[in-house]
């Protein structure tokens, strides 16, 4: 069976049970937590970093998961019943998490002067961007016999994920040194 994309629908267990009574076959619900990738539309971002401490900078992201798909790199290419992704369209899942820069992105930031005391960091290009963020997803599979199957994602969790390409959306400005700035 080829993987497919499904539009998110509210989970209506009571209605499905009533409907299932009149249909031949078995009704089943399966709940699982799987490795996934969430497409997150960023609604707000702020730098999480203290110049006076030696720790890895990150970005706190507020946003909404608009699509959740299986993570083939983690051995979970589908979320269930051949469904590769669930689109959340008009009812995205609200999320907030702190994203870490990959080593390559951090190297890019260092090259642009990020760690300079005079650097100004602008995250405005992040707002509105859609990021692919690794996560775990609470997935519910419902089926009535062989014909009717629905997959829904109830929740996504992030654990300090590294986000590829995050540095491309961060502008670092270091003003030129003028007389007496040494």
N, C-alpha and C positions, 0 to 999 in steps of 0.2 A: 504494500500500500504506500503510495507516495505521501510525503509529508504535506500538510496543508495548514493554512492560516484560518483561525476562527475568530469571529467578533465576540467580545465579552458580553455576557448576559448575566443578570443577577441570578444567584443560586436560589432556586425555589423548590426546596426539597419537598415541602408539603404538597404543592401542586403536582409535582412529578410523581409522588406516591399515589395520589388519587388517580392520575392519568394511567399509571402503571397497572392498577387493578383491573382495568378493562382490556389490557393488551396481553397477548401471549408472550411468554418469555420471562426472564428474570430482571428484577430491578436491582442495581448495585451502585454503591457509592464507595469510592476509594480516595483516601487522602494521603498525600505524600509531600515530602520536601525534596526538591530537586535543584541541582546546579542549573543556573539559567543566566541569561543576559537580558537586562532591562534597557529599553531605549528611554532615556530620561530627558524630558524637556526641562531645561534649567529656568527657574523663575527668579532665583536670587543666588548670589555667590559672595563669599567673603574669604579673604586670606586667613589661614590659621597658621600663624608663625610669629615668633618673638625674636627680633634681631639680636637681643642680648643673650639668648640661649642657643645652644648648639643642638638643635633638633631639626628633623626633616619637615619642611613646609608642606602644607596641604591646603585644600580648598573646601570649605563647608558649602555644600550645595543644598538648596531648597528647590524642589521641583515636583514633577509628576511623571510616573511611569506610564507611557502611552502605548507601549507594546512590550510583551515579555515573550521570549523565545527560549527553546532548549539550548543548552550549551554543548555543541558537539565536541569541543576541546576537552570537556570534562566527562565525556561519555554519555551525555544526555541529549541526543539530537532532537528528541520530541518530548512534549509535555505529557502526552498520553493519547491513545486512540489515533495515532498518526498525525496529531496536531502539532505542528512545529512551533507555532506562535499564536498568542492571543492578543488581539488588538483591543485597546481599551477606549478608543475613540472619544466620545463625549463624556466618559466617566473614568478619567485616568486615576491611578492610585497615587495619593500624595506621598512623597518621600522626602527625607532629609538625611544626609550622611556627610562624612568627611572623606573626600577623595584624595588619594596619594598620587604624587607625580611618579611616573616610571623613571628609571635611571636615565634613560635617553632624554626624556623631557626635562629632567632636572639638569642634565648636562647642557641642554639648549638654554635653559634659564640662566645658568651660571655664565655661559658665553655672552649673554645679553646684558650682564651686569646686575642680575637679581640681588646678589649678596652685597652690593655696594651700599654704604650707609646713605648715599644720596639718591638711591634708586626710588622711583615712584612706580608702583605696580597698579595697573588698571585691569579690572576683571569684567568691565562692561560688555565685552564681546561674548562672554559666557552666557549672559541672559538671552534666552531664546534659542540657544544652541541645543541640539539633541545629541546626547552622549550615549555610547554603548557601555554599560556598566555591569561587570560581573556581580551576580547576586545569588541568593537562594530564594526559591519561590515555593510558597505553600499552594499546591495544586490539588484541586478536587476534580475527580472524574465521575460522571454520572452516566449510567447506561440503562436502557430499558430494552431488553432483548438484544438482538443483533443490529437492529435498524437505527435506534436513536441513541446517540452518544454526545455528551457535552463535556467540555473541559473548561474549567475556570481557574483563574489565578486569584486567590483571596488576599495574598500579602507577599511583599518582597522585603528581604533583609539584606543589608550591606554590612560588610565587616572591613572597613578601611580599604576599600578596593583601589587598586592601581588603575588609572584610566589613561589609556593610550591617547596621545595627541592633545592632552590637556594644555600643555605649554603653548600650543599654537594659538590658543584663545586668550592667552595672558600677554598683555603688553607691558614691557618694562622700559621705562624711560630714565636715562641717567643724564642729567644736565651736564653740558660741557663745563669744565673748570674754568673759572674766570680768575682775574688777578686777586690774590689773597685767599683763594679757596684751598690751597695746598694743605 
